[in-house]
């Protein structure tokens, strides 16, 4: 089947109003006082980008990524025109074609988010034309549920839930001195108490620390079941990562790759020999096609992969179920209700610390208000955004 159109729309779904954005969370901007208290004060364009691919028979596939109007522009003004008229039969070729067209300018960040949004929609369209759930198209799954760890600012809400771990977002970095370090340690003790015995706890430093601070923190929590420290420093600071790995307790892993946007970025990380857990985001790192390459590379390197923010991405859940042995997936706690859980279909179903594997052959289904915005001569995004912000 040939592709007849590709369209993207950026919709405000309330990302910047969630608690992890409005409370103090350490970040690369924490060293600037104006931006230290809230991630929402500086965050990159946060509108969700919905991508619709239409086939010559009128069927549609849907993808969703981040990056707001920047990614919307890349899809509408560049990638779309390259793929219209192409055959849907070779998704790997189409993915390579998109990435190659962006290579002279960028192969990271917003560029690969745009590739991911289109790629996910192409896979969705392919699954729909075959009337098969995506998980079956990817090879099938022998399980119906996947174990989940929870990233949350409120660990007490998840006491006794059989979760496979609780992860905190670090509120402080080196600029906060000894008091900030102690506050981070106190937070981890709170998480350990909520998690209970034999349940690991983790912390995400969001590129806000340095090597020495990371080592001081690791020493201060040596009596706690800390499974990993996530993204403590810039992923290209190889010397710093190697220093941490050489001097830190070997029982604490380095979880890296949230900001690895392609197989090339992941390969660079794996070559350092320091990665304990690789955590790429399918909707940022080039989509399903690129993620398949990443999973193969990590398997060859014997490094476990936990796909970032899995539970908001049905395609990531499908990948984990179909392509990983003993997978573990992440759920980011958005509160009791959030539109971010329902951008591509029904809210994920949890029971006993597990999430159901998506098996709906109807595939990705954005809210009706979002779909209507694509068909309007002048898209009424306000209606779509009102729906999102009211959930």
MOPEHU-V59827 format. One record per residue. N is the residue number from 0. RES is the residue in one small letter. PHI is phi in whole degrees, 0 to 359 (none if undefined). D_FIRST is the distance of its C-alpha to the first C-alpha in whole Angstrom. Layout:
n:N res:RES phi:PHI d_first:D_FIRST
n:N res:RES phi:PHI d_first:D_FIRST
This chain:
n:0 res:x phi:none d_first:0
n:1 res:x phi:264 d_first:4
n:2 res:x phi:274 d_first:7
n:3 res:x phi:255 d_first:9
n:4 res:x phi:199 d_first:12
n:5 res:x phi:223 d_first:14
n:6 res:x phi:224 d_first:18
n:7 res:x phi:236 d_first:21
n:8 res:x phi:223 d_first:24
n:9 res:x phi:266 d_first:27
n:10 res:x phi:230 d_first:29
n:11 res:x phi:285 d_first:32
n:12 res:x phi:251 d_first:32
n:13 res:x phi:86 d_first:36
n:14 res:x phi:302 d_first:35
n:15 res:x phi:282 d_first:39
n:16 res:x phi:261 d_first:41
n:17 res:x phi:286 d_first:40
n:18 res:x phi:299 d_first:44
n:19 res:x phi:295 d_first:42
n:20 res:x phi:265 d_first:42
n:21 res:x phi:260 d_first:45
n:22 res:x phi:257 d_first:48
n:23 res:x phi:287 d_first:49
n:24 res:x phi:223 d_first:47
n:25 res:x phi:300 d_first:47
n:26 res:x phi:202 d_first:45
n:27 res:x phi:298 d_first:45
n:28 res:x phi:264 d_first:46
n:29 res:x phi:297 d_first:49
n:30 res:x phi:284 d_first:52
n:31 res:x phi:256 d_first:52
n:32 res:x phi:308 d_first:54
n:33 res:x phi:300 d_first:52
n:34 res:x phi:246 d_first:49
n:35 res:x phi:282 d_first:50
n:36 res:x phi:275 d_first:50
n:37 res:x phi:218 d_first:47
n:38 res:x phi:297 d_first:43
n:39 res:x phi:298 d_first:42
n:40 res:x phi:286 d_first:45
n:41 res:x phi:223 d_first:43
n:42 res:x phi:304 d_first:39
n:43 res:x phi:299 d_first:36
n:44 res:x phi:310 d_first:34
n:45 res:x phi:252 d_first:33
n:46 res:x phi:297 d_first:31
n:47 res:x phi:285 d_first:28
n:48 res:x phi:249 d_first:25
n:49 res:x phi:266 d_first:22
n:50 res:x phi:239 d_first:18
n:51 res:x phi:244 d_first:16
n:52 res:x phi:249 d_first:12
n:53 res:x phi:246 d_first:10
n:54 res:x phi:267 d_first:6
n:55 res:x phi:293 d_first:6
n:56 res:x phi:268 d_first:8
n:57 res:x phi:91 d_first:10
n:58 res:x phi:289 d_first:10
n:59 res:x phi:232 d_first:12
n:60 res:x phi:240 d_first:13
n:61 res:x phi:236 d_first:16
n:62 res:x phi:227 d_first:18
n:63 res:x phi:212 d_first:22
n:64 res:x phi:213 d_first:24
n:65 res:x phi:247 d_first:28
n:66 res:x phi:102 d_first:29
n:67 res:x phi:54 d_first:29
n:68 res:x phi:296 d_first:29
n:69 res:x phi:295 d_first:29
n:70 res:x phi:291 d_first:26
n:71 res:x phi:305 d_first:24
n:72 res:x phi:295 d_first:25
n:73 res:x phi:299 d_first:24
n:74 res:x phi:292 d_first:20
n:75 res:x phi:288 d_first:21
n:76 res:x phi:264 d_first:23
n:77 res:x phi:227 d_first:21
n:78 res:x phi:295 d_first:18
n:79 res:x phi:303 d_first:16
n:80 res:x phi:293 d_first:17
n:81 res:x phi:284 d_first:16
n:82 res:x phi:258 d_first:12
n:83 res:x phi:299 d_first:11
n:84 res:x phi:94 d_first:9
n:85 res:x phi:283 d_first:8
n:86 res:x phi:276 d_first:6
n:87 res:x phi:283 d_first:6
n:88 res:x phi:293 d_first:7
n:89 res:x phi:239 d_first:11
n:90 res:x phi:292 d_first:12
n:91 res:x phi:295 d_first:15
n:92 res:x phi:298 d_first:15
n:93 res:x phi:296 d_first:13
n:94 res:x phi:296 d_first:16
n:95 res:x phi:299 d_first:19
n:96 res:x phi:297 d_first:18
n:97 res:x phi:298 d_first:18
n:98 res:x phi:297 d_first:22
n:99 res:x phi:296 d_first:23
n:100 res:x phi:292 d_first:23
n:101 res:x phi:263 d_first:25
n:102 res:x phi:303 d_first:27
n:103 res:x phi:297 d_first:30
n:104 res:x phi:249 d_first:31
n:105 res:x phi:193 d_first:30
n:106 res:x phi:224 d_first:28
n:107 res:x phi:210 d_first:30
n:108 res:x phi:44 d_first:30
n:109 res:x phi:300 d_first:28
n:110 res:x phi:300 d_first:26
n:111 res:x phi:282 d_first:25
n:112 res:x phi:298 d_first:25
n:113 res:x phi:297 d_first:22
n:114 res:x phi:301 d_first:20
n:115 res:x phi:298 d_first:20
n:116 res:x phi:301 d_first:19
n:117 res:x phi:291 d_first:16
n:118 res:x phi:300 d_first:16
n:119 res:x phi:298 d_first:17
n:120 res:x phi:294 d_first:14
n:121 res:x phi:295 d_first:11
n:122 res:x phi:295 d_first:13
n:123 res:x phi:297 d_first:13
n:124 res:x phi:297 d_first:10
n:125 res:x phi:299 d_first:9
n:126 res:x phi:298 d_first:12
n:127 res:x phi:293 d_first:12
n:128 res:x phi:294 d_first:9
n:129 res:x phi:263 d_first:11
n:130 res:x phi:53 d_first:14
n:131 res:x phi:232 d_first:16
n:132 res:x phi:298 d_first:18
n:133 res:x phi:303 d_first:18
n:134 res:x phi:301 d_first:21
n:135 res:x phi:287 d_first:20
n:136 res:x phi:297 d_first:17
n:137 res:x phi:274 d_first:19
n:138 res:x phi:126 d_first:22
n:139 res:x phi:88 d_first:23
n:140 res:x phi:230 d_first:27
n:141 res:x phi:268 d_first:30
n:142 res:x phi:233 d_first:32
n:143 res:x phi:257 d_first:31
n:144 res:x phi:222 d_first:33
n:145 res:x phi:232 d_first:33
n:146 res:x phi:290 d_first:37
n:147 res:x phi:235 d_first:37
n:148 res:x phi:251 d_first:39
n:149 res:x phi:248 d_first:40
n:150 res:x phi:264 d_first:40
n:151 res:x phi:207 d_first:43
n:152 res:x phi:269 d_first:46
n:153 res:x phi:225 d_first:48
n:154 res:x phi:299 d_first:48
n:155 res:x phi:297 d_first:51
n:156 res:x phi:289 d_first:48
n:157 res:x phi:240 d_first:46
n:158 res:x phi:296 d_first:50
n:159 res:x phi:71 d_first:49
n:160 res:x phi:267 d_first:46
n:161 res:x phi:63 d_first:45
n:162 res:x phi:289 d_first:43
n:163 res:x phi:274 d_first:42
n:164 res:x phi:161 d_first:44
n:165 res:x phi:235 d_first:44
n:166 res:x phi:242 d_first:44
n:167 res:x phi:259 d_first:46
n:168 res:x phi:263 d_first:45
n:169 res:x phi:297 d_first:48
n:170 res:x phi:277 d_first:50
n:171 res:x phi:228 d_first:52
n:172 res:x phi:230 d_first:52
n:173 res:x phi:303 d_first:55
n:174 res:x phi:296 d_first:56
n:175 res:x phi:272 d_first:57
n:176 res:x phi:66 d_first:59
n:177 res:x phi:295 d_first:61
n:178 res:x phi:294 d_first:61
n:179 res:x phi:294 d_first:57
n:180 res:x phi:300 d_first:57
n:181 res:x phi:295 d_first:59
n:182 res:x phi:295 d_first:57
n:183 res:x phi:296 d_first:54
n:184 res:x phi:294 d_first:56
n:185 res:x phi:300 d_first:57
n:186 res:x phi:299 d_first:53
n:187 res:x phi:291 d_first:52
n:188 res:x phi:294 d_first:55
n:189 res:x phi:297 d_first:54
n:190 res:x phi:293 d_first:51
n:191 res:x phi:296 d_first:53
n:192 res:x phi:294 d_first:55
n:193 res:x phi:291 d_first:52
n:194 res:x phi:293 d_first:50
n:195 res:x phi:88 d_first:53
n:196 res:x phi:296 d_first:54
n:197 res:x phi:70 d_first:51
n:198 res:x phi:251 d_first:48
n:199 res:x phi:291 d_first:47
n:200 res:x phi:238 d_first:47
n:201 res:x phi:220 d_first:45
n:202 res:x phi:218 d_first:46
n:203 res:x phi:254 d_first:43
n:204 res:x phi:267 d_first:45
n:205 res:x phi:49 d_first:42
n:206 res:x phi:62 d_first:43
n:207 res:x phi:256 d_first:47
n:208 res:x phi:258 d_first:49
n:209 res:x phi:234 d_first:51
n:210 res:x phi:298 d_first:51
n:211 res:x phi:295 d_first:55
n:212 res:x phi:297 d_first:54
n:213 res:x phi:300 d_first:52
n:214 res:x phi:293 d_first:54
n:215 res:x phi:295 d_first:57
n:216 res:x phi:296 d_first:55
n:217 res:x phi:300 d_first:54
n:218 res:x phi:293 d_first:58
n:219 res:x phi:288 d_first:58
n:220 res:x phi:250 d_first:56
n:221 res:x phi:296 d_first:57
n:222 res:x phi:268 d_first:58
n:223 res:x phi:251 d_first:55
n:224 res:x phi:278 d_first:52
n:225 res:x phi:281 d_first:50
n:226 res:x phi:278 d_first:47
n:227 res:x phi:202 d_first:45
n:228 res:x phi:249 d_first:45
n:229 res:x phi:259 d_first:42
n:230 res:x phi:44 d_first:42
n:231 res:x phi:291 d_first:45
n:232 res:x phi:224 d_first:45
n:233 res:x phi:301 d_first:43
n:234 res:x phi:296 d_first:40
n:235 res:x phi:268 d_first:41
n:236 res:x phi:275 d_first:45
n:237 res:x phi:296 d_first:45
n:238 res:x phi:299 d_first:49
n:239 res:x phi:295 d_first:49
n:240 res:x phi:296 d_first:46
n:241 res:x phi:292 d_first:48
n:242 res:x phi:298 d_first:52
n:243 res:x phi:300 d_first:50
n:244 res:x phi:295 d_first:49
n:245 res:x phi:288 d_first:52
n:246 res:x phi:254 d_first:55
n:247 res:x phi:275 d_first:53
n:248 res:x phi:313 d_first:54
n:249 res:x phi:296 d_first:51
n:250 res:x phi:283 d_first:51
n:251 res:x phi:260 d_first:49
n:252 res:x phi:273 d_first:45
n:253 res:x phi:262 d_first:44
n:254 res:x phi:260 d_first:40
n:255 res:x phi:226 d_first:38
n:256 res:x phi:113 d_first:35
n:257 res:x phi:304 d_first:34
n:258 res:x phi:250 d_first:34
n:259 res:x phi:260 d_first:32
n:260 res:x phi:256 d_first:29
n:261 res:x phi:194 d_first:27
n:262 res:x phi:297 d_first:28
n:263 res:x phi:295 d_first:30
n:264 res:x phi:299 d_first:32
n:265 res:x phi:293 d_first:32
n:266 res:x phi:298 d_first:33
n:267 res:x phi:300 d_first:36
n:268 res:x phi:295 d_first:37
n:269 res:x phi:298 d_first:37
n:270 res:x phi:294 d_first:39
n:271 res:x phi:291 d_first:42
n:272 res:x phi:77 d_first:43
n:273 res:x phi:254 d_first:44
n:274 res:x phi:284 d_first:41
n:275 res:x phi:268 d_first:42
n:276 res:x phi:219 d_first:38
n:277 res:x phi:261 d_first:35
n:278 res:x phi:229 d_first:34
n:279 res:x phi:286 d_first:30
n:280 res:x phi:257 d_first:29
n:281 res:x phi:299 d_first:25
n:282 res:x phi:280 d_first:24
n:283 res:x phi:249 d_first:26
n:284 res:x phi:262 d_first:26
n:285 res:x phi:84 d_first:22
n:286 res:x phi:91 d_first:20
n:287 res:x phi:294 d_first:19
n:288 res:x phi:300 d_first:19
n:289 res:x phi:293 d_first:22
n:290 res:x phi:297 d_first:24
n:291 res:x phi:298 d_first:23
n:292 res:x phi:297 d_first:24
n:293 res:x phi:297 d_first:27
n:294 res:x phi:299 d_first:28
n:295 res:x phi:294 d_first:28
n:296 res:x phi:296 d_first:31
n:297 res:x phi:295 d_first:33
n:298 res:x phi:298 d_first:33
n:299 res:x phi:297 d_first:34
n:300 res:x phi:274 d_first:37
n:301 res:x phi:59 d_first:38
n:302 res:x phi:247 d_first:37
n:303 res:x phi:293 d_first:36
n:304 res:x phi:242 d_first:33
n:305 res:x phi:236 d_first:33
n:306 res:x phi:293 d_first:30
n:307 res:x phi:298 d_first:32
n:308 res:x phi:52 d_first:32
n:309 res:x phi:298 d_first:30
n:310 res:x phi:287 d_first:30
n:311 res:x phi:269 d_first:29
n:312 res:x phi:231 d_first:26
n:313 res:x phi:302 d_first:24
n:314 res:x phi:291 d_first:22
n:315 res:x phi:289 d_first:25
n:316 res:x phi:298 d_first:26
n:317 res:x phi:297 d_first:24
n:318 res:x phi:298 d_first:24
n:319 res:x phi:299 d_first:28
n:320 res:x phi:289 d_first:27
n:321 res:x phi:270 d_first:25
n:322 res:x phi:239 d_first:26
n:323 res:x phi:236 d_first:30
n:324 res:x phi:273 d_first:33
n:325 res:x phi:50 d_first:35
n:326 res:x phi:289 d_first:33
n:327 res:x phi:232 d_first:35
n:328 res:x phi:236 d_first:33
n:329 res:x phi:252 d_first:35
n:330 res:x phi:240 d_first:35
n:331 res:x phi:267 d_first:37
n:332 res:x phi:288 d_first:39
n:333 res:x phi:257 d_first:38
n:334 res:x phi:99 d_first:41
n:335 res:x phi:292 d_first:41
n:336 res:x phi:212 d_first:38
n:337 res:x phi:199 d_first:36
n:338 res:x phi:297 d_first:33
n:339 res:x phi:295 d_first:31
n:340 res:x phi:280 d_first:31
n:341 res:x phi:234 d_first:29
n:342 res:x phi:284 d_first:26
n:343 res:x phi:230 d_first:23
n:344 res:x phi:144 d_first:25
n:345 res:x phi:292 d_first:28
n:346 res:x phi:303 d_first:31
n:347 res:x phi:303 d_first:31
n:348 res:x phi:257 d_first:34
n:349 res:x phi:245 d_first:37
n:350 res:x phi:202 d_first:39
n:351 res:x phi:54 d_first:42
n:352 res:x phi:72 d_first:40
n:353 res:x phi:235 d_first:37
n:354 res:x phi:242 d_first:34
n:355 res:x phi:288 d_first:31
n:356 res:x phi:286 d_first:28
n:357 res:x phi:290 d_first:25
n:358 res:x phi:228 d_first:23
n:359 res:x phi:280 d_first:22
n:360 res:x phi:293 d_first:18
n:361 res:x phi:289 d_first:18
n:362 res:x phi:69 d_first:18
n:363 res:x phi:290 d_first:19
n:364 res:x phi:219 d_first:21
n:365 res:x phi:294 d_first:23
n:366 res:x phi:303 d_first:26
n:367 res:x phi:302 d_first:25
n:368 res:x phi:296 d_first:28
n:369 res:x phi:290 d_first:25
n:370 res:x phi:298 d_first:22
n:371 res:x phi:295 d_first:24
n:372 res:x phi:296 d_first:25
n:373 res:x phi:287 d_first:22
n:374 res:x phi:266 d_first:22
n:375 res:x phi:289 d_first:25
n:376 res:x phi:300 d_first:26
n:377 res:x phi:239 d_first:29
n:378 res:x phi:310 d_first:27
n:379 res:x phi:272 d_first:30
n:380 res:x phi:286 d_first:30
n:381 res:x phi:300 d_first:34
n:382 res:x phi:296 d_first:33
n:383 res:x phi:296 d_first:30
n:384 res:x phi:289 d_first:33
n:385 res:x phi:297 d_first:35
n:386 res:x phi:300 d_first:33
n:387 res:x phi:296 d_first:33
n:388 res:x phi:285 d_first:36
n:389 res:x phi:271 d_first:38
n:390 res:x phi:261 d_first:37
